[in-house]
Amino acid sequence: MSWRDYDDYYPRYPKTKPKAVEGGIKAEARRGGAGRNWWAKRWIAVLESFDIGARIGRGRSYARQGQVLDVDVDREIVTAQVQGSRDRPYKIIIRVKAITPEQWSALAENLSSQAIFAAKLLAGEMPTDIETAFEQVGLSLFPTQHDDLETRCSCPDWSNPCKHIAAVYYVLGEEFDRDPFLIFRLRGMERESLVALLSASVSGDPGGEAASSRPEAASAQEPEEASEPLPTDPPTFWHHGQLGDDLLGEIVIPDTPAALPRRLGRFPFWRGKDPLLSSLEPIYRAASQRGMAAVLPEQDQTES
């Protein structure tokens, strides 16, 4: 039995239920742990391998109940609040061991030497075998041992990590699904800086400046074609003749509601009772019907 399991068998404090809250960040309840993509699942798998006992399961329950009130992810540090059994939420701090700038430079050079890595990262995707590239320069994308994480919670539980910290772990795992570059931020590198570093390595620019952004490159670009000038005759300017019947093209209700929000992906740390897209779809359907009636009133009356 691990020492982390000791208070599961001999608790110092009576077991209590957390206070129910509204508007918390509710992790999705899915079998097999949190996360849809491999990097989110990998994050949770690494944390579960640290032998922190039953707290990881309790933290999962807290995350699914929406006990995590807020999470802020900054470079190398995560701050959060989790509602427990007391009136005041507990304050959580998670520090992740950073990768030095020199190590990032070596990593960027290694990543850019393999076209698939650079191409996917520049496109905002996480390559499936990127961990190998980290290992080749003596680094790791994810924490490899519990000492790589420094955690603190204001709760009275003497164990570290406690179930409140574990709940934040799970919420972070689901947020990594939405934005995998948060993992790089936790290791000390912002997305924009990483992309610039990769671009510089690919182009061979030691100054870290992409060729297209240099002044001489900008001046070498062909000038844009002049747009058609506005009419100088006032009546023509204000009235501009009759508009064609096909100006708006074919007007139909989209087969898929809320198509643009779907392309944008999940809202960061969503606090609603239902998923954002599930809440938006009925609104988009109703708006499509109202829009159709406004644009084609005669057709709407005929069909009704």
C-alpha positions as protocol buffer text, in pm:
chain_id: "A"
residue {
  index: 1
  type: MET
  ca { x: 0 y: 0 z: 0 }
}
residue {
  index: 2
  type: SER
  ca { x: 136 y: 339 z: -102 }
}
residue {
  index: 3
  type: TRP
  ca { x: 166 y: 614 z: 161 }
}
residue {
  index: 4
  type: ARG
  ca { x: -66 y: 819 z: -56 }
}
residue {
  index: 5
  type: ASP
  ca { x: -337 y: 562 z: 8 }
}
residue {
  index: 6
  type: TYR
  ca { x: -289 y: 572 z: 384 }
}
residue {
  index: 7
  type: ASP
  ca { x: -559 y: 824 z: 462 }
}
residue {
  index: 8
  type: ASP
  ca { x: -802 y: 642 z: 231 }
}
residue {
  index: 9
  type: TYR
  ca { x: -794 y: 361 z: 488 }
}
residue {
  index: 10
  type: TYR
  ca { x: -735 y: 575 z: 797 }
}
residue {
  index: 11
  type: PRO
  ca { x: -884 y: 917 z: 720 }
}
residue {
  index: 12
  type: ARG
  ca { x: -800 y: 1206 z: 945 }
}
residue {
  index: 13
  type: TYR
  ca { x: -1111 y: 1395 z: 846 }
}
residue {
  index: 14
  type: PRO
  ca { x: -1465 y: 1265 z: 814 }
}
residue {
  index: 15
  type: LYS
  ca { x: -1578 y: 1219 z: 457 }
}
residue {
  index: 16
  type: THR
  ca { x: -1801 y: 1503 z: 345 }
}
residue {
  index: 17
  type: LYS
  ca { x: -1987 y: 1590 z: 31 }
}
residue {
  index: 18
  type: PRO
  ca { x: -1888 y: 1899 z: -165 }
}
residue {
  index: 19
  type: LYS
  ca { x: -2129 y: 2188 z: -178 }
}
residue {
  index: 20
  type: ALA
  ca { x: -2325 y: 2190 z: -502 }
}
residue {
  index: 21
  type: VAL
  ca { x: -2246 y: 2485 z: -727 }
}
residue {
  index: 22
  type: GLU
  ca { x: -2394 y: 2634 z: -1042 }
}
residue {
  index: 23
  type: GLY
  ca { x: -2186 y: 2759 z: -1330 }
}
residue {
  index: 24
  type: GLY
  ca { x: -1885 y: 2537 z: -1263 }
}
residue {
  index: 25
  type: ILE
  ca { x: -1663 y: 2390 z: -1535 }
}
residue {
  index: 26
  type: LYS
  ca { x: -1820 y: 2050 z: -1581 }
}
residue {
  index: 27
  type: ALA
  ca { x: -1599 y: 1784 z: -1739 }
}
residue {
  index: 28
  type: GLU
  ca { x: -1773 y: 1547 z: -1977 }
}
residue {
  index: 29
  type: ALA
  ca { x: -1846 y: 1205 z: -1828 }
}
residue {
  index: 30
  type: ARG
  ca { x: -1705 y: 952 z: -2068 }
}
residue {
  index: 31
  type: ARG
  ca { x: -1580 y: 601 z: -2027 }
}
residue {
  index: 32
  type: GLY
  ca { x: -1208 y: 541 z: -2034 }
}
residue {
  index: 33
  type: GLY
  ca { x: -1112 y: 872 z: -1875 }
}
residue {
  index: 34
  type: ALA
  ca { x: -1103 y: 1228 z: -2005 }
}
residue {
  index: 35
  type: GLY
  ca { x: -1005 y: 1343 z: -2348 }
}
residue {
  index: 36
  type: ARG
  ca { x: -1092 y: 1266 z: -2709 }
}
residue {
  index: 37
  type: ASN
  ca { x: -748 y: 1313 z: -2864 }
}
residue {
  index: 38
  type: TRP
  ca { x: -436 y: 1118 z: -2785 }
}
residue {
  index: 39
  type: TRP
  ca { x: -251 y: 1407 z: -2619 }
}
residue {
  index: 40
  type: ALA
  ca { x: -534 y: 1471 z: -2368 }
}
residue {
  index: 41
  type: LYS
  ca { x: -556 y: 1100 z: -2288 }
}
residue {
  index: 42
  type: ARG
  ca { x: -180 y: 1089 z: -2252 }
}
residue {
  index: 43
  type: TRP
  ca { x: -190 y: 1374 z: -1999 }
}
residue {
  index: 44
  type: ILE
  ca { x: -439 y: 1187 z: -1780 }
}
residue {
  index: 45
  type: ALA
  ca { x: -256 y: 854 z: -1822 }
}
residue {
  index: 46
  type: VAL
  ca { x: 68 y: 1013 z: -1704 }
}
residue {
  index: 47
  type: LEU
  ca { x: -100 y: 1164 z: -1398 }
}
residue {
  index: 48
  type: GLU
  ca { x: -274 y: 837 z: -1312 }
}
residue {
  index: 49
  type: SER
  ca { x: 64 y: 662 z: -1325 }
}
residue {
  index: 50
  type: PHE
  ca { x: 197 y: 876 z: -1039 }
}
residue {
  index: 51
  type: ASP
  ca { x: 36 y: 647 z: -779 }
}
residue {
  index: 52
  type: ILE
  ca { x: -177 y: 907 z: -604 }
}
residue {
  index: 53
  type: GLY
  ca { x: -434 y: 653 z: -498 }
}
residue {
  index: 54
  type: ALA
  ca { x: -811 y: 699 z: -486 }
}
residue {
  index: 55
  type: ARG
  ca { x: -781 y: 1076 z: -512 }
}
residue {
  index: 56
  type: ILE
  ca { x: -758 y: 1060 z: -888 }
}
residue {
  index: 57
  type: GLY
  ca { x: -1102 y: 893 z: -895 }
}
residue {
  index: 58
  type: ARG
  ca { x: -1248 y: 1144 z: -651 }
}
residue {
  index: 59
  type: GLY
  ca { x: -1100 y: 1425 z: -854 }
}
residue {
  index: 60
  type: ARG
  ca { x: -1268 y: 1284 z: -1165 }
}
residue {
  index: 61
  type: SER
  ca { x: -1602 y: 1288 z: -983 }
}
residue {
  index: 62
  type: TYR
  ca { x: -1546 y: 1649 z: -872 }
}
residue {
  index: 63
  type: ALA
  ca { x: -1465 y: 1749 z: -1231 }
}
residue {
  index: 64
  type: ARG
  ca { x: -1777 y: 1581 z: -1367 }
}
residue {
  index: 65
  type: GLN
  ca { x: -1996 y: 1745 z: -1101 }
}
residue {
  index: 66
  type: GLY
  ca { x: -1871 y: 2090 z: -1201 }
}
residue {
  index: 67
  type: GLN
  ca { x: -1690 y: 2164 z: -874 }
}
residue {
  index: 68
  type: VAL
  ca { x: -1405 y: 2340 z: -1056 }
}
residue {
  index: 69
  type: LEU
  ca { x: -1510 y: 2707 z: -1059 }
}
residue {
  index: 70
  type: ASP
  ca { x: -1238 y: 2861 z: -1273 }
}
residue {
  index: 71
  type: VAL
  ca { x: -902 y: 2776 z: -1428 }
}
residue {
  index: 72
  type: ASP
  ca { x: -633 y: 3008 z: -1560 }
}
residue {
  index: 73
  type: VAL
  ca { x: -347 y: 2863 z: -1765 }
}
residue {
  index: 74
  type: ASP
  ca { x: -35 y: 3077 z: -1786 }
}
residue {
  index: 75
  type: ARG
  ca { x: 322 y: 2998 z: -1876 }
}
residue {
  index: 76
  type: GLU
  ca { x: 442 y: 2726 z: -1637 }
}
residue {
  index: 77
  type: ILE
  ca { x: 160 y: 2780 z: -1389 }
}
residue {
  index: 78
  type: VAL
  ca { x: -208 y: 2694 z: -1349 }
}
residue {
  index: 79
  type: THR
  ca { x: -430 y: 2865 z: -1093 }
}
residue {
  index: 80
  type: ALA
  ca { x: -780 y: 2741 z: -1015 }
}
residue {
  index: 81
  type: GLN
  ca { x: -1060 y: 2738 z: -759 }
}
residue {
  index: 82
  type: VAL
  ca { x: -1247 y: 2424 z: -658 }
}
residue {
  index: 83
  type: GLN
  ca { x: -1558 y: 2415 z: -441 }
}
residue {
  index: 84
  type: GLY
  ca { x: -1532 y: 2158 z: -166 }
}
residue {
  index: 85
  type: SER
  ca { x: -1741 y: 2098 z: 145 }
}
residue {
  index: 86
  type: ARG
  ca { x: -1658 y: 2435 z: 303 }
}
residue {
  index: 87
  type: ASP
  ca { x: -1812 y: 2770 z: 222 }
}
residue {
  index: 88
  type: ARG
  ca { x: -1502 y: 2916 z: 58 }
}
residue {
  index: 89
  type: PRO
  ca { x: -1363 y: 2749 z: -254 }
}
residue {
  index: 90
  type: TYR
  ca { x: -1015 y: 2604 z: -229 }
}
residue {
  index: 91
  type: LYS
  ca { x: -735 y: 2776 z: -419 }
}
residue {
  index: 92
  type: ILE
  ca { x: -517 y: 2554 z: -637 }
}
residue {
  index: 93
  type: ILE
  ca { x: -171 y: 2624 z: -779 }
}
residue {
  index: 94
  type: ILE
  ca { x: 1 y: 2384 z: -1019 }
}
residue {
  index: 95
  type: ARG
  ca { x: 350 y: 2464 z: -1142 }
}
residue {
  index: 96
  type: VAL
  ca { x: 498 y: 2266 z: -1429 }
}
residue {
  index: 97
  type: LYS
  ca { x: 871 y: 2228 z: -1479 }
}
residue {
  index: 98
  type: ALA
  ca { x: 963 y: 2461 z: -1762 }
}
residue {
  index: 99
  type: ILE
  ca { x: 1179 y: 2393 z: -2067 }
}
residue {
  index: 100
  type: THR
  ca { x: 1461 y: 2646 z: -2103 }
}
residue {
  index: 101
  type: PRO
  ca { x: 1492 y: 2872 z: -2412 }
}
residue {
  index: 102
  type: GLU
  ca { x: 1809 y: 2687 z: -2514 }
}
residue {
  index: 103
  type: GLN
  ca { x: 1624 y: 2355 z: -2496 }
}
residue {
  index: 104
  type: TRP
  ca { x: 1335 y: 2498 z: -2699 }
}
residue {
  index: 105
  type: SER
  ca { x: 1580 y: 2609 z: -2969 }
}
residue {
  index: 106
  type: ALA
  ca { x: 1731 y: 2261 z: -2988 }
}
residue {
  index: 107
  type: LEU
  ca { x: 1383 y: 2110 z: -3000 }
}
residue {
  index: 108
  type: ALA
  ca { x: 1269 y: 2348 z: -3276 }
}
residue {
  index: 109
  type: GLU
  ca { x: 1572 y: 2258 z: -3485 }
}
residue {
  index: 110
  type: ASN
  ca { x: 1495 y: 1888 z: -3442 }
}
residue {
  index: 111
  type: LEU
  ca { x: 1125 y: 1937 z: -3522 }
}
residue {
  index: 112
  type: SER
  ca { x: 1197 y: 2145 z: -3833 }
}
residue {
  index: 113
  type: SER
  ca { x: 1439 y: 1880 z: -3964 }
}
residue {
  index: 114
  type: GLN
  ca { x: 1142 y: 1645 z: -3999 }
}
residue {
  index: 115
  type: ALA
  ca { x: 892 y: 1801 z: -4237 }
}
residue {
  index: 116
  type: ILE
  ca { x: 586 y: 1623 z: -4096 }
}
residue {
  index: 117
  type: PHE
  ca { x: 641 y: 1770 z: -3748 }
}
residue {
  index: 118
  type: ALA
  ca { x: 687 y: 2127 z: -3866 }
}
residue {
  index: 119
  type: ALA
  ca { x: 398 y: 2107 z: -4114 }
}
residue {
  index: 120
  type: LYS
  ca { x: 148 y: 1976 z: -3860 }
}
residue {
  index: 121
  type: LEU
  ca { x: 252 y: 2213 z: -3583 }
}
residue {
  index: 122
  type: LEU
  ca { x: 243 y: 2513 z: -3816 }
}
residue {
  index: 123
  type: ALA
  ca { x: -109 y: 2399 z: -3913 }
}
residue {
  index: 124
  type: GLY
  ca { x: -214 y: 2385 z: -3547 }
}
residue {
  index: 125
  type: GLU
  ca { x: -211 y: 2006 z: -3516 }
}
residue {
  index: 126
  type: MET
  ca { x: -30 y: 1781 z: -3268 }
}
residue {
  index: 127
  type: PRO
  ca { x: 176 y: 1510 z: -3445 }
}
residue {
  index: 128
  type: THR
  ca { x: 112 y: 1163 z: -3306 }
}
residue {
  index: 129
  type: ASP
  ca { x: 481 y: 1081 z: -3250 }
}
residue {
  index: 130
  type: ILE
  ca { x: 600 y: 1422 z: -3133 }
}
residue {
  index: 131
  type: GLU
  ca { x: 710 y: 1270 z: -2803 }
}
residue {
  index: 132
  type: THR
  ca { x: 987 y: 1092 z: -2994 }
}
residue {
  index: 133
  type: ALA
  ca { x: 1121 y: 1427 z: -3115 }
}
residue {
  index: 134
  type: PHE
  ca { x: 1127 y: 1550 z: -2755 }
}
residue {
  index: 135
  type: GLU
  ca { x: 1312 y: 1238 z: -2639 }
}
residue {
  index: 136
  type: GLN
  ca { x: 1573 y: 1277 z: -2913 }
}
residue {
  index: 137
  type: VAL
  ca { x: 1693 y: 1601 z: -2752 }
}
residue {
  index: 138
  type: GLY
  ca { x: 1663 y: 1470 z: -2398 }
}
residue {
  index: 139
  type: LEU
  ca { x: 1326 y: 1631 z: -2318 }
}
residue {
  index: 140
  type: SER
  ca { x: 969 y: 1522 z: -2254 }
}
residue {
  index: 141
  type: LEU
  ca { x: 644 y: 1683 z: -2362 }
}
residue {
  index: 142
  type: PHE
  ca { x: 455 y: 1558 z: -2056 }
}
residue {
  index: 143
  type: PRO
  ca { x: 571 y: 1533 z: -1695 }
}
residue {
  index: 144
  type: THR
  ca { x: 758 y: 1207 z: -1641 }
}
residue {
  index: 145
  type: GLN
  ca { x: 754 y: 1205 z: -1261 }
}
residue {
  index: 146
  type: HIS
  ca { x: 556 y: 1370 z: -987 }
}
residue {
  index: 147
  type: ASP
  ca { x: 847 y: 1602 z: -903 }
}
residue {
  index: 148
  type: ASP
  ca { x: 795 y: 1767 z: -1243 }
}
residue {
  index: 149
  type: LEU
  ca { x: 475 y: 1913 z: -1095 }
}
residue {
  index: 150
  type: GLU
  ca { x: 464 y: 2142 z: -792 }
}
residue {
  index: 151
  type: THR
  ca { x: 110 y: 2149 z: -656 }
}
residue {
  index: 152
  type: ARG
  ca { x: -56 y: 2331 z: -370 }
}
residue {
  index: 153
  type: CYS
  ca { x: -414 y: 2343 z: -240 }
}
residue {
  index: 154
  type: SER
  ca { x: -561 y: 2547 z: 44 }
}
residue {
  index: 155
  type: CYS
  ca { x: -773 y: 2254 z: 167 }
}
residue {
  index: 156
  type: PRO
  ca { x: -694 y: 2084 z: 502 }
}
residue {
  index: 157
  type: ASP
  ca { x: -605 y: 1750 z: 339 }
}
residue {
  index: 158
  type: TRP
  ca { x: -240 y: 1676 z: 416 }
}
residue {
  index: 159
  type: SER
  ca { x: -202 y: 1464 z: 102 }
}
residue {
  index: 160
  type: ASN
  ca { x: -59 y: 1628 z: -207 }
}
residue {
  index: 161
  type: PRO
  ca { x: -205 y: 1609 z: -462 }
}
residue {
  index: 162
  type: CYS
  ca { x: -552 y: 1605 z: -312 }
}
residue {
  index: 163
  type: LYS
  ca { x: -881 y: 1537 z: -490 }
}
residue {
  index: 164
  type: HIS
  ca { x: -924 y: 1908 z: -564 }
}
residue {
  index: 165
  type: ILE
  ca { x: -594 y: 1919 z: -753 }
}
residue {
  index: 166
  type: ALA
  ca { x: -689 y: 1596 z: -931 }
}
residue {
  index: 167
  type: ALA
  ca { x: -1016 y: 1760 z: -1043 }
}
residue {
  index: 168
  type: VAL
  ca { x: -817 y: 2040 z: -1206 }
}
residue {
  index: 169
  type: TYR
  ca { x: -598 y: 1777 z: -1377 }
}
residue {
  index: 170
  type: TYR
  ca { x: -908 y: 1635 z: -1546 }
}
residue {
  index: 171
  type: VAL
  ca { x: -1045 y: 1973 z: -1650 }
}
residue {
  index: 172
  type: LEU
  ca { x: -705 y: 2056 z: -1800 }
}
residue {
  index: 173
  type: GLY
  ca { x: -709 y: 1727 z: -1989 }
}
residue {
  index: 174
  type: GLU
  ca { x: -1034 y: 1821 z: -2160 }
}
residue {
  index: 175
  type: GLU
  ca { x: -906 y: 2170 z: -2234 }
}
residue {
  index: 176
  type: PHE
  ca { x: -601 y: 2017 z: -2404 }
}
residue {
  index: 177
  type: ASP
  ca { x: -851 y: 1849 z: -2637 }
}
residue {
  index: 178
  type: ARG
  ca { x: -966 y: 2193 z: -2751 }
}
residue {
  index: 179
  type: ASP
  ca { x: -623 y: 2357 z: -2767 }
}
residue {
  index: 180
  type: PRO
  ca { x: -320 y: 2123 z: -2766 }
}
residue {
  index: 181
  type: PHE
  ca { x: -86 y: 2422 z: -2758 }
}
residue {
  index: 182
  type: LEU
  ca { x: -177 y: 2475 z: -2393 }
}
residue {
  index: 183
  type: ILE
  ca { x: 64 y: 2191 z: -2321 }
}
residue {
  index: 184
  type: PHE
  ca { x: 345 y: 2395 z: -2476 }
}
residue {
  index: 185
  type: ARG
  ca { x: 241 y: 2700 z: -2275 }
}
residue {
  index: 186
  type: LEU
  ca { x: 269 y: 2499 z: -1955 }
}
residue {
  index: 187
  type: ARG
  ca { x: 623 y: 2408 z: -2056 }
}
residue {
  index: 188
  type: GLY
  ca { x: 708 y: 2776 z: -2108 }
}
residue {
  index: 189
  type: MET
  ca { x: 641 y: 2835 z: -2479 }
}
residue {
  index: 190
  type: GLU
  ca { x: 349 y: 3028 z: -2628 }
}
residue {
  index: 191
  type: ARG
  ca { x: 196 y: 2909 z: -2953 }
}
residue {
  index: 192
  type: GLU
  ca { x: 297 y: 3221 z: -3148 }
}
residue {
  index: 193
  type: SER
  ca { x: 656 y: 3195 z: -3025 }
}
residue {
  index: 194
  type: LEU
  ca { x: 676 y: 2827 z: -3115 }
}
residue {
  index: 195
  type: VAL
  ca { x: 540 y: 2889 z: -3465 }
}
residue {
  index: 196
  type: ALA
  ca { x: 791 y: 3172 z: -3515 }
}
residue {
  index: 197
  type: LEU
  ca { x: 1072 y: 2950 z: -3391 }
}
residue {
  index: 198
  type: LEU
  ca { x: 972 y: 2670 z: -3626 }
}
residue {
  index: 199
  type: SER
  ca { x: 933 y: 2911 z: -3918 }
}
residue {
  index: 200
  type: ALA
  ca { x: 1279 y: 3053 z: -3853 }
}
residue {
  index: 201
  type: SER
  ca { x: 1431 y: 2705 z: -3837 }
}
residue {
  index: 202
  type: VAL
  ca { x: 1260 y: 2598 z: -4159 }
}
residue {
  index: 203
  type: SER
  ca { x: 1365 y: 2914 z: -4347 }
}
residue {
  index: 204
  type: GLY
  ca { x: 1714 y: 2913 z: -4198 }
}
residue {
  index: 205
  type: ASP
  ca { x: 1668 y: 3264 z: -4059 }
}
residue {
  index: 206
  type: PRO
  ca { x: 1895 y: 3297 z: -3753 }
}
residue {
  index: 207
  type: GLY
  ca { x: 1718 y: 3615 z: -3649 }
}
residue {
  index: 208
  type: GLY
  ca { x: 1392 y: 3433 z: -3597 }
}
residue {
  index: 209
  type: GLU
  ca { x: 1215 y: 3644 z: -3858 }
}
residue {
  index: 210
  type: ALA
  ca { x: 1023 y: 3477 z: -4136 }
}
residue {
  index: 211
  type: ALA
  ca { x: 1132 y: 3582 z: -4486 }
}
residue {
  index: 212
  type: SER
  ca { x: 787 y: 3706 z: -4581 }
}
residue {
  index: 213
  type: SER
  ca { x: 786 y: 3956 z: -4292 }
}
residue {
  index: 214
  type: ARG
  ca { x: 1110 y: 4131 z: -4392 }
}
residue {
  index: 215
  type: PRO
  ca { x: 1083 y: 4483 z: -4541 }
}
residue {
  index: 216
  type: GLU
  ca { x: 1266 y: 4388 z: -4861 }
}
residue {
  index: 217
  type: ALA
  ca { x: 1034 y: 4090 z: -4908 }
}
residue {
  index: 218
  type: ALA
  ca { x: 729 y: 4308 z: -4857 }
}
residue {
  index: 219
  type: SER
  ca { x: 853 y: 4564 z: -5112 }
}
residue {
  index: 220
  type: ALA
  ca { x: 919 y: 4288 z: -5365 }
}
residue {
  index: 221
  type: GLN
  ca { x: 558 y: 4176 z: -5361 }
}
residue {
  index: 222
  type: GLU
  ca { x: 345 y: 4284 z: -5653 }
}
residue {
  index: 223
  type: PRO
  ca { x: 109 y: 4572 z: -5574 }
}
residue {
  index: 224
  type: GLU
  ca { x: -255 y: 4490 z: -5540 }
}
residue {
  index: 225
  type: GLU
  ca { x: -475 y: 4559 z: -5839 }
}
residue {
  index: 226
  type: ALA
  ca { x: -669 y: 4880 z: -5810 }
}
residue {
  index: 227
  type: SER
  ca { x: -1033 y: 4825 z: -5732 }
}
residue {
  index: 228
  type: GLU
  ca { x: -1306 y: 4964 z: -5954 }
}
residue {
  index: 229
  type: PRO
  ca { x: -1358 y: 5334 z: -5871 }
}
residue {
  index: 230
  type: LEU
  ca { x: -1685 y: 5451 z: -5726 }
}
residue {
  index: 231
  type: PRO
  ca { x: -1919 y: 5632 z: -5965 }
}
residue {
  index: 232
  type: THR
  ca { x: -1883 y: 6011 z: -5963 }
}
residue {
  index: 233
  type: ASP
  ca { x: -2241 y: 6084 z: -6065 }
}
residue {
  index: 234
  type: PRO
  ca { x: -2446 y: 6136 z: -5740 }
}
residue {
  index: 235
  type: PRO
  ca { x: -2771 y: 5966 z: -5859 }
}
residue {
  index: 236
  type: THR
  ca { x: -2574 y: 5667 z: -5981 }
}
residue {
  index: 237
  type: PHE
  ca { x: -2376 y: 5656 z: -5656 }
}
residue {
  index: 238
  type: TRP
  ca { x: -2683 y: 5657 z: -5431 }
}
residue {
  index: 239
  type: HIS
  ca { x: -2916 y: 5440 z: -5638 }
}
residue {
  index: 240
  type: HIS
  ca { x: -2680 y: 5235 z: -5858 }
}
residue {
  index: 241
  type: GLY
  ca { x: -2961 y: 5096 z: -6072 }
}
residue {
  index: 242
  type: GLN
  ca { x: -3173 y: 4789 z: -6020 }
}
residue {
  index: 243
  type: LEU
  ca { x: -3035 y: 4487 z: -5836 }
}
residue {
  index: 244
  type: GLY
  ca { x: -3066 y: 4148 z: -6000 }
}
residue {
  index: 245
  type: ASP
  ca { x: -3305 y: 3884 z: -5873 }
}
residue {
  index: 246
  type: ASP
  ca { x: -3016 y: 3647 z: -5811 }
}
residue {
  index: 247
  type: LEU
  ca { x: -2817 y: 3889 z: -5592 }
}
residue {
  index: 248
  type: LEU
  ca { x: -2846 y: 3667 z: -5283 }
}
residue {
  index: 249
  type: GLY
  ca { x: -2811 y: 3343 z: -5474 }
}
residue {
  index: 250
  type: GLU
  ca { x: -3002 y: 3035 z: -5366 }
}
residue {
  index: 251
  type: ILE
  ca { x: -3158 y: 3084 z: -5024 }
}
residue {
  index: 252
  type: VAL
  ca { x: -3190 y: 2763 z: -4825 }
}
residue {
  index: 253
  type: ILE
  ca { x: -3180 y: 2664 z: -4460 }
}
residue {
  index: 254
  type: PRO
  ca { x: -2841 y: 2502 z: -4384 }
}
residue {
  index: 255
  type: ASP
  ca { x: -2844 y: 2127 z: -4331 }
}
residue {
  index: 256
  type: THR
  ca { x: -2610 y: 2169 z: -4033 }
}
residue {
  index: 257
  type: PRO
  ca { x: -2707 y: 2433 z: -3775 }
}
residue {
  index: 258
  type: ALA
  ca { x: -2436 y: 2646 z: -3613 }
}
residue {
  index: 259
  type: ALA
  ca { x: -2178 y: 2546 z: -3874 }
}
residue {
  index: 260
  type: LEU
  ca { x: -1939 y: 2833 z: -3793 }
}
residue {
  index: 261
  type: PRO
  ca { x: -1932 y: 2769 z: -3414 }
}
residue {
  index: 262
  type: ARG
  ca { x: -1866 y: 2404 z: -3495 }
}
residue {
  index: 263
  type: ARG
  ca { x: -1559 y: 2507 z: -3693 }
}
residue {
  index: 264
  type: LEU
  ca { x: -1439 y: 2722 z: -3404 }
}
residue {
  index: 265
  type: GLY
  ca { x: -1454 y: 2422 z: -3171 }
}
residue {
  index: 266
  type: ARG
  ca { x: -1536 y: 2399 z: -2803 }
}
residue {
  index: 267
  type: PHE
  ca { x: -1554 y: 2711 z: -2590 }
}
residue {
  index: 268
  type: PRO
  ca { x: -1261 y: 2730 z: -2343 }
}
residue {
  index: 269
  type: PHE
  ca { x: -1357 y: 2611 z: -1995 }
}
residue {
  index: 270
  type: TRP
  ca { x: -1730 y: 2618 z: -2075 }
}
residue {
  index: 271
  type: ARG
  ca { x: -1946 y: 2662 z: -1763 }
}
residue {
  index: 272
  type: GLY
  ca { x: -2292 y: 2598 z: -1904 }
}
residue {
  index: 273
  type: LYS
  ca { x: -2514 y: 2315 z: -1788 }
}
residue {
  index: 274
  type: ASP
  ca { x: -2527 y: 2180 z: -2144 }
}
residue {
  index: 275
  type: PRO
  ca { x: -2250 y: 2188 z: -2408 }
}
residue {
  index: 276
  type: LEU
  ca { x: -2232 y: 2517 z: -2595 }
}
residue {
  index: 277
  type: LEU
  ca { x: -2320 y: 2371 z: -2935 }
}
residue {
  index: 278
  type: SER
  ca { x: -2621 y: 2192 z: -2790 }
}
residue {
  index: 279
  type: SER
  ca { x: -2742 y: 2527 z: -2658 }
}
residue {
  index: 280
  type: LEU
  ca { x: -2677 y: 2711 z: -2984 }
}
residue {
  index: 281
  type: GLU
  ca { x: -2831 y: 2466 z: -3231 }
}
residue {
  index: 282
  type: PRO
  ca { x: -3199 y: 2543 z: -3145 }
}
residue {
  index: 283
  type: ILE
  ca { x: -3125 y: 2916 z: -3167 }
}
residue {
  index: 284
  type: TYR
  ca { x: -2964 y: 2879 z: -3509 }
}
residue {
  index: 285
  type: ARG
  ca { x: -3255 y: 2667 z: -3635 }
}
residue {
  index: 286
  type: ALA
  ca { x: -3509 y: 2926 z: -3519 }
}
residue {
  index: 287
  type: ALA
  ca { x: -3303 y: 3213 z: -3664 }
}
residue {
  index: 288
  type: SER
  ca { x: -3283 y: 3032 z: -4001 }
}
residue {
  index: 289
  type: GLN
  ca { x: -3661 y: 2999 z: -4012 }
}
residue {
  index: 290
  type: ARG
  ca { x: -3712 y: 3366 z: -3918 }
}
residue {
  index: 291
  type: GLY
  ca { x: -3451 y: 3474 z: -4173 }
}
residue {
  index: 292
  type: MET
  ca { x: -3617 y: 3270 z: -4446 }
}
residue {
  index: 293
  type: ALA
  ca { x: -3953 y: 3428 z: -4365 }
}
residue {
  index: 294
  type: ALA
  ca { x: -3802 y: 3778 z: -4375 }
}
residue {
  index: 295
  type: VAL
  ca { x: -3622 y: 3732 z: -4707 }
}
residue {
  index: 296
  type: LEU
  ca { x: -3889 y: 3527 z: -4883 }
}
residue {
  index: 297
  type: PRO
  ca { x: -4218 y: 3635 z: -4720 }
}
residue {
  index: 298
  type: GLU
  ca { x: -4437 y: 3540 z: -5018 }
}
residue {
  index: 299
  type: GLN
  ca { x: -4290 y: 3192 z: -5037 }
}
residue {
  index: 300
  type: ASP
  ca { x: -4331 y: 3152 z: -4660 }
}
residue {
  index: 301
  type: GLN
  ca { x: -4699 y: 3248 z: -4679 }
}
residue {
  index: 302
  type: THR
  ca { x: -4759 y: 3016 z: -4974 }
}
residue {
  index: 303
  type: GLU
  ca { x: -4600 y: 2718 z: -4799 }
}
residue {
  index: 304
  type: SER
  ca { x: -4791 y: 2786 z: -4476 }
}
